[in-house]
Structures are given as C-alpha cells and as structure tokens.
Amino acid sequence: MTKDELARLQSYLRKTFGADTLEVRAQPRKKDMAEIFIKDDFVATLYRIEEDGEVEYQVQMAILEMDLEGA
C-alpha cells in the first residue's frame, strides 16, 4: 500500500471509530497488508484486496477470551 493510501485509511478509521490514537502502519514485508494500532497496542490486520479492477480493504481482528476478562 502506498503512503497516501495508508494515510487515507488511517483518517477514515480514526473518524469511524472515534479513536484519535489509531495508527495504520505499513507491514514492511507485505505490500498488500498493514497493521492497526491504538496507543501502540496492536489491534488488527488490514488487507488490501484487488479483484476484477476493484479494490477493497478488509480488517481482521482476533479477540482472545483472556482479553475479555474484566470487560
């Protein structure tokens, strides 16, 4: 993903989730993947998928049962 693309995605996600500390960081080894962090905590993976000339982005977030303790 390009720097412009990452910046646009970060802006969109910050606005959508109301999280000013959300960061979208490039994954250096994969051009079609980035990582999402909130306050320096990894929260999700972001994938760029291009098919038939159309581009979409998918967010994959794993929530472990131990993360839910005290919630």
KAQUI-V700644 format. One record per residue. SS is DSSP state (a for helix, b for strand, c for the rest). PHI is phi as a letter, one per 20 degrees, with the letter a starting at -180 (999 if undefined). D_LAST is the distance of its C-alpha to the last C-alpha in Angstrom with 2 decimals. Layout:
# KAQUI-V700644
((SS	PHI	D_LAST) (SS	PHI	D_LAST))
This chain:
# KAQUI-V700644
((c	999	34.41) (c	f	36.35) (a	f	35.22) (a	f	35.79) (a	f	33.71) (a	f	30.77) (a	f	31.14) (a	f	31.28) (a	f	28.18) (a	f	26.28) (a	f	27.55) (a	f	26.61) (a	f	23.02) (a	f	22.54) (a	f	23.98) (a	f	22.15) (a	e	18.60) (c	m	19.51) (c	c	18.74) (c	f	21.77) (c	e	20.74) (b	f	20.55) (b	c	23.43) (b	d	25.21) (b	d	27.14) (b	f	30.00) (c	e	29.90) (c	f	33.27) (c	e	34.29) (c	c	33.58) (c	f	35.04) (c	d	33.02) (b	b	29.55) (b	c	27.33) (b	c	23.93) (b	d	21.27) (b	c	19.63) (b	c	17.49) (c	l	18.35) (c	m	20.06) (b	d	17.08) (b	f	18.16) (b	c	16.11) (b	a	18.78) (b	d	22.43) (b	d	24.87) (b	d	28.04) (b	d	31.30) (b	c	33.20) (b	d	36.79) (b	b	38.67) (c	l	41.90) (c	m	41.95) (b	d	38.58) (b	d	35.56) (b	c	31.92) (b	c	28.72) (b	c	25.86) (b	d	22.36) (b	d	20.78) (c	c	17.13) (c	d	15.79) (c	d	12.15) (c	e	12.18) (a	g	10.52) (a	f	10.00) (a	f	8.03) (a	e	5.26) (c	f	5.48) (c	n	3.81) (c	e	0.00))
